[in-house]
Amino acid sequence: MSESGSRACPACAHHVATPFFDGGEQPLATIAWPETAADAHALPRLPVDFVQCVNCTHIYNAAFDYARVPYSSKPNLMFNRGTAWSAFIRNLQGRILARIPAKPVVVEIGHGDAGLIAALAALRPGGRYIGFDPHGATGNHGEVELRAELFDPSVHVAALAPDIVISRHVLEHLSSPVSFLQWIAFAAAESGRDVQAYLEVPCVDRVQETGRTVDFYYEHNSQFTTRSFTAMLGASGARIESIEHAYDREVVTAFVTLRSPFAHGENARASSAYREAASRSRIAIVRQLEALAAEPGGVAIWGGTGKSAAFMNRYGCDAVRFPVVVDSDRSKAGTFVPGTGQEIRFRDWLKDHPAQTLIIPPQWRAADIIREIRGEGIAAARVLIEHEGRLVDFLAGGHPYEMPEVAK
């Protein structure tokens, strides 16, 4: 396995890939547009190191860096007006029109010169046609609106409610096309509607059949086989209506429906609920700590690293108000809490300097820690842990960490 092949596959997210094609270092092939021979010779050389995913057979440049491809200065437009290609495009227009309503909302991602979306608008007037391409044609042309921006699924799926999303010869330029489709599917589920899509990419099935190498240059960092294209659709949760080849097997296409499973939305809502609760708990616990710092008798925090350090940093337990930090690990004594700076003392320090309140940030260890301090004769009138957004009395119970022989 190539060390450079350890990054996730752009199509299926598998992490194992084998060396496939070493093209050495080459200049940008399609968007550099040098104006003189000297400029051409002076172009930077970039690594062309293609690997192949052992899971789905996708072929990609493991050394690719999107920042090295300045699409903003030069477009990357496909130019093909051949007879066979033109016939393919006319057939595609008819197939798309057969799938959309009388007054559709059509979105094209990477509209380029806007030829396809403009043709659809002319053939099916009365709808709304929106193209997204930060480096393509711009402006409003009748029913066609061309935006010089990226398509953001989390915003545009709900805002535009497209009847179909079209993406032609775009996915092969993305660092992670599977994640892009997953975001569209998730946005569709969140908006409560399916999103129909037409996807089209170059197909390199013939590369291994014929031994050709001209497909491998820097800008085309991701090369789809039929198998990897299908795997990407599966990994994105797409419901596949058709997968077909076109242009003498040099292109692979699919009509799909994108919508992520119900569980994804449930998981996302649970994540949001946790985040909001954690935000509220920070406010509540900071206030509790302020009150504890003002009480007589002192406060000690158990543990100076890991979870305890995270607790102190999150809730602002500075060394002035909360100077006492102890740990049962002798090797930590004399070191300092990361971020807040308290000197960590060995547990026995509390025998001669008892604290009224003991805070134990790692709740799951609280029962063992209480056993330990009782066995060592260390006293604390109150032991607090974090639970359900507040500091609560461990010995009072009502939390999942108590043990019968401890909570007395």
N, C-alpha and C positions, 0 to 999 in steps of 0.2 A: 504494500500500500504506500502511496505517496504521502509524505507529511502534508503537502499542500492540499491533498484531497480529503482532509479531515473536517472541513467546513460542511455545513448542511447542504444537501442537494437542493438546488432551487426549485425542483419540480416536486419531489416527494419528501424532502427534509431528512432523508437518510444520511448518515454521517460517514459511511465507508465508500470510498471511490478509489479507482486504480488509474495509474497513468495511461493516457490515451494518445495525446499528440503534443509533441514538443516543437513549437514553431519558433523557438528562440525569442528574440526581441524584434518587434516590428512597429512601424509608425501607425498612427490612425489611418485607416484605409478608406473611410467613406465621408468623414466630416472635416478633414484637415483643410482641403482645398488650397494647397500652396499656390501662390501667384507667380513664383519664379523657381527655376531649377535650384537655386541656392536655398530657398525656403524649403523646398522638398527634401533636400539632403540634410537640412538642419532639424527636421522634425524629431522630437523625442522618441526614443525607442522604448516600447512597453512589452512586458513579458506575456508571451502567448503560451500558456501551460494548461492544456485541456486535460481533464480527467473524466472518467465515466463512472457514474453511480452503479454500484453492483446490484442495487435493488430494482431500479426502474429503467436503467440504461441511459439516463439523461447524460448529456455531454456538456461540460461547462468549464470555463477558464477559472481555475482555482486562484489565480493571481490577479483577477480582475478588480479594479478599483474604479467605482463609478465616478469619483471626483476627477479622474484623469480623462473623462470624455466630455468635452465642453460643448454640449448640444446648444447651449445658449448663444454661441457665436455662429455656428453653422448648423443648418437643419440636416436631418437624416431622412430624406424623402425617397420613397421607392419610385423608380421610373421604369415603367414597362407598358408600352402601348402596342405590343404585339397582338396578332390576330387571336391566338389562343387565349392570351391573358384577358383581352377585351371580352371575349365570349364568356369566360369564367365570371367576370365582373357583372355582365348583364344577367347571367343566370343567378348570381348571388342576389342581385337587386330583387328579382322576382321572388326568390325564396324568402327574403326578409319581408317584403310587402305582404306575402301570404300569411305572415305570423303577427301582423300588427293591425290595430283597429283603424277605423276610417279617419280619425283625427288623433294620431299617435303622438307620444312623447318618445323621441329617439335620441339616445345619447351615444356619441362615438368618442372613445378614449384614444387619443393619438390620431386626430383627423387629418394631419398632414396638409395636403393641398385642398382638402375638403371636397374632393371629387365625388366620393361615394355618398356622403351625407347630403350634398347639394342635389345629387341625382335622385335620391330618395324623396327629398322635399318636392322636387319637380313632378315626380311620378305620383306622389300622395300628398297633395296640397291640403292645407287646413290644419296641419299639425304643428308640433313644436320640435325643432331639430337643434340639438345643442352639441357642439364639438368641444372637446377639451384637449389642448395641446400647447404647452408653454413655448414651443418653438415652431408651431405651424401657422397657417393663415389665421388672420384675426378679423374681427368686425362683425356687424350684423348685415345679412343679405336676405331681405325678405323674411321668410320663416326660419332661416338658418342663423343661429347665434354661435359664433366661434369665440371661445374664451381662451386667452393666453394664460392658462393655469392648469394645475394638476387636478385630476379627478380625485376627490376625497370621499370614499364610500360612506364614512360616518356622517357626512354632511349632505352629500348630493343625492344619495338614494332616497332619503326621506323627503328632501326639498323638491326634487323633480319628479318622483314617482314614475320612472321610465317604463315604457312598455317593452323596450328592448335596449340592451347595452351592447355596443359593438366594439370589439377590440381586434384590430388587424395589424399584425407585425409589430406589436408593442411588447408582448409578454417576454419575448426573447431578449429584450434589452433590460429587463428589471433584475435587480439583485435577488429578489425572492418572489417570483410570479405566483407561487402557491399561496403565499401569505396575502397577496393582493386580492386573489379570488376569495380567500377565506373572509377577508374584511367585507367584501361585497355581499357575500352570503350572510354574514352576521348582521350587517346593516339591513338587509332584506328582512331577516327574521325580526329585528327590532322594530321595523316599520310595519310589520304585520302583513307583508305581501311578498310573493315570489318575484324574482327578477329574472326575466328571460335574457339570455345572452348569446351572441354569436362571437366565437373566438377563432382566430386564424393565425397560424405561425408557420414559418418554414419547417420542412421536414427533412431530416438528414438520414433517413433509412438507407439511402443509397451510398452513403459514405463508406460504410464497411463492406457493402456489396461490391463497390467499384474501386475502392482505394483512393478516391479523390481527396484532395487536401485544401482546395480553394475556399471551402466554407469557413475555415478557421482564421479569423482575424479579430482584432481586439474589441471592436464595437459590438460584434455579435458574441457576447460572452456566454450565451446560453443557447444550446442547440437541442431541439426536441426530436426525439424519435417518436414513432407512433405510440410505442409503449410508454414512454415517459410522459407524453401529452395526456394519455389516458390515466396514468397514475396521478398526475397533477389534478385532473378533474375529480378523481376519486378522493384525493386528500382534501380537496376544497369542499366536499360534500355536495358536489353538483349532481343533479339528476340529468343524465345524458339522454338526449333525444336522438342524436345522430353524431357519428364520427365518420368523416369521409376524407378521401384524398382528392386533390385537384392539381391541375397543371402538371400532368404526367408524374404524379406522386411527389412533387417538390413542395407541396403545401399540404398541411393537415388542418382540417376545420372541424368545428363542432357547434351544434345548437344545444344549449343546456339551459336548465333552470337552476338558479342559485338561491338557496335558502338554508341556513344552518339549522341543526336540530334544535328542538324545543329546549333541551337540557342546556345548550350553550347560553341561551338567554337567561335561564334560571340561575346558572352559575355566575353570569355577569351581574345580575341583580343582587345576588348574595355578596359578591365582591364589593359592590357599591355600598351595600348596607353596612358591611364591616368597616369600610373606610370612613363612612359618616359617623358610625358609632365610635371609632377610634379617635376621630377629631373631637367629638364631644367629650370623650373620656379624658383627653389631654387637658382640656379646660378644667374639668371637675377635679382631677387629681392634683393639678398644679395648685388649685385653691386649697385643697386639703393639706398639701405639703406646706403651704404658707402658714396655715393655722398651726400645724405641728411644730414648725420652727419657732413659733412664738411661745409655745408651752414650756413650762419648767420641766426639768427631769431629763431632757435631752433625747435625741434620736440617734440610733445606730442603724446603718444599712449593712446587711449581710451579703458579702460577695463583692469583689472589686473588679472582676472582669466579666466577659461574656454577657449574659442576660442582665446581670446587675449593673454593669457599665452602660448597657443600652438603656436601662430604666433611668439611670441618673442623668444621662445625656438628654433623653427625650423629655423628661419632666423638670429639667433645670435644677438638679440637686447640686448646687455649687458648694465649694469647699468652705465658704464662709458660714453659711447657714447649716450645712450638714457635713461637719468635718470628720465625723466618726464613721469609718468603714472598716469592717472586720471580715476575716476569711478564715476558714478552718484549714486551709492549705498553707503550711508554714513557708513554702517556697515563694509565696506571693508577698509575704510580709516585707516591708521596706520598699516595695515598688509602689507605683501610683496609678490611680484610676485613669484610664484613657479619656481625654477630653475634659474632665472636671478637676483632676489634679489632687484629690485627697490621697494622703499616704495610707496604704493598706496595712492594717495591723493584724497580728495573729488573734484568733478568737479569744484567747485567755485575757486579753487586754480588758475585756468587759468584766472580769472578776473583780478588778480593783477600780473600774470606772463604769459602774452599772448605768444602763440607759433605761429611761422610763418606757420608751417605745422602740421596738425592733421591727424594721421593715425587711421582709424577705422577698426580693423581686422574683426569684425562680419558684413560683408557686408549687410546682410539682415536687420540689425537694423540701418543702416546708415541714412536713411531718418528720422526716429524718433529721432536719436541723433542730427541731424542737426536742427530739429525743437526745440529740447531742448536747445541747445546752443544759438540759435537765441533768444529764449524766455528769456534766462538768460543774454543776452547781452555779451556773450562770442564770441570773434572774432578769426577767423583763415583765413588766406589768401588762404590756399589750404587745401583741404580735400582729402585724398588718401584712396583707397580701393584696395584690391587684386582682379584682374580680368584677366582671360585668361593668367596667367603666368607673370603678371607684376603689379606694382602699378600704378593705373590710377586715374585721377582727377574725383572724384565723380560728381562734379557740371558740368563737361563737357559732361556728358551723354555717350551714346554708350555702356551701360551695362544694365542688366535686373533689377537693383535695384532702378533706378531713379523713382521719382514721380513728376508730373507736377508742383505742387506748391512748390517743393523744388529745382529742377534743373533749376535755373534761374541765 
